[in-house]
Amino acid sequence: MKLRRRKYLAVCIIGLLGASCSKIPGYVIDTDDMAALLADIHIGESVVDLNKADYRTDSLKQVMLQSVLAKHGVSKHDLDTSFDWYGHNITYYMEVYDKTIEILERRLAETGNRIAAENISIAGDSVDIWNGASFVAVNRLSPSQFITFSLSNDEN
């Protein structure tokens, strides 16, 4: 009888240890928060890439990262520690990135819908339908002296 209890106790302990090993530790940013953080980091990196003239130095790029971390209430150490843990637990990391992609796609769709709604809701002949730059400078150093453009027909 005692042998049966010991086996049962051993199986319970092994089961509890196995269950506790599969969870994310408390010092790691959980998957939902990490996905939201990574989405904002990717958007911040895109802003930096699109505005290279404004972000010429690494310190300015670090300011962007620090502002994203501050928005989420996370330190650089917390982020690095979480990356380290997720790097050793790839299945969780893939889950985080699946959520990150969903967040970015949702934001992109919301932005596109908002822009489309703004353009569609305006009617009349004085509507500004040009979505390019508001001015173009042509000078003797330009590769071409011609500007081409195309406008689609408007039902209004």
C-alpha positions in Angstrom: 0.0 0.0 0.0 2.8 2.4 0.9 4.5 1.6 -2.4 1.4 2.5 -4.3 1.2 5.9 -2.5 4.8 6.6 -3.2 4.3 5.9 -6.9 1.2 8.1 -6.9 3.0 10.9 -5.1 6.0 10.6 -7.5 3.7 10.8 -10.5 1.9 13.9 -9.0 5.2 15.7 -8.4 6.5 14.9 -11.9 3.2 16.1 -13.3 3.3 19.4 -11.3 6.9 20.0 -12.3 6.1 19.3 -16.0 3.1 21.7 -15.8 5.1 24.4 -14.1 7.9 24.2 -16.7 5.5 24.8 -19.6 4.3 28.2 -18.3 5.9 31.6 -18.8 7.9 32.7 -15.8 6.8 35.8 -14.0 9.9 37.8 -15.0 9.0 37.4 -18.7 6.6 39.7 -20.5 3.5 37.7 -21.3 2.6 36.8 -24.9 -0.2 39.4 -25.3 1.9 42.3 -23.9 5.0 41.2 -25.8 3.0 41.1 -29.1 1.7 44.6 -28.5 5.1 45.8 -27.6 6.7 44.2 -30.7 4.0 45.7 -32.9 4.9 49.2 -31.6 8.6 48.5 -31.9 8.1 47.5 -35.6 6.1 50.6 -36.2 8.8 52.7 -34.5 11.4 51.1 -36.7 9.4 51.9 -39.8 9.1 55.5 -38.8 12.9 55.6 -38.4 13.5 53.9 -41.7 11.1 56.3 -43.5 12.6 59.4 -41.9 16.3 58.7 -42.1 17.1 62.4 -42.2 15.4 62.9 -38.9 17.0 59.8 -37.3 20.6 60.1 -38.4 22.3 59.0 -35.2 21.9 55.8 -33.2 21.1 57.9 -30.1 18.0 59.2 -31.8 17.0 55.7 -32.8 17.4 54.7 -29.2 15.1 57.5 -28.1 12.4 56.0 -30.3 12.9 52.6 -28.7 12.9 54.1 -25.2 9.7 56.0 -25.9 8.0 52.7 -27.0 9.3 50.9 -23.9 8.0 53.8 -21.7 4.6 53.6 -23.3 4.4 49.9 -22.3 6.0 50.4 -18.9 8.8 48.1 -19.7 12.6 48.5 -19.2 15.2 47.5 -21.7 16.4 44.9 -19.3 12.8 43.4 -19.1 12.7 43.3 -22.9 16.2 41.7 -23.2 15.3 39.1 -20.5 12.1 38.3 -22.3 13.8 38.0 -25.6 16.3 35.6 -24.1 13.5 33.4 -22.6 11.4 33.5 -25.8 14.6 32.6 -27.8 14.9 29.4 -25.7 11.1 28.7 -26.0 10.5 29.0 -29.7 6.9 27.8 -29.6 5.9 30.7 -27.4 8.0 33.1 -29.5 6.1 31.9 -32.6 2.8 32.5 -30.8 4.0 36.0 -29.9 4.8 36.8 -33.5 1.6 35.4 -34.8 -0.2 37.8 -32.4 2.1 40.6 -33.5 1.3 40.1 -37.1 -2.4 40.1 -36.3 -2.0 43.4 -34.5 -0.1 45.0 -37.3 -2.5 43.7 -40.0 -5.5 45.0 -37.9 -3.9 48.4 -37.5 -3.1 48.6 -41.2 -6.7 47.7 -42.1 -8.0 50.3 -39.6 -5.7 53.0 -41.0 -6.7 52.1 -44.6 -10.3 52.1 -43.7 -10.0 55.5 -42.0 -8.2 57.0 -44.9 -10.7 55.6 -47.4 -13.6 56.9 -45.3 -12.1 60.3 -45.2 -11.6 60.4 -49.0 -15.0 58.8 -49.8 -17.1 61.0 -47.5 -16.0 64.2 -49.3 -18.1 65.3 -52.3 -17.9 68.1 -54.8 -15.6 69.6 -57.4 -13.2 71.3 -55.0 -12.1 68.0 -53.4 -8.4 67.6 -53.2 -7.9 64.1 -54.7 -4.2 64.4 -55.1 -2.5 62.0 -52.7 1.1 62.8 -53.7 3.4 65.5 -52.5 1.8 69.0 -52.3 4.6 70.5 -54.4 7.4 69.3 -56.7 10.6 71.2 -57.3 12.0 70.9 -60.8 15.4 72.3 -61.5 18.4 71.8 -63.8 19.7 69.1 -61.5 16.5 67.0 -61.8 16.9 63.8 -63.8 13.9 64.9 -65.9 12.1 68.1 -66.6 8.8 66.3 -67.0 6.3 65.4 -64.4 3.7 62.7 -65.2 0.6 61.9 -63.3 -2.7 60.1 -63.7 -6.1 60.8 -62.1 -9.0 58.5 -62.3 -12.6 59.6 -63.1 -14.7 60.8 -60.2 -18.4 60.1 -60.1 -19.0 63.6 -58.6 
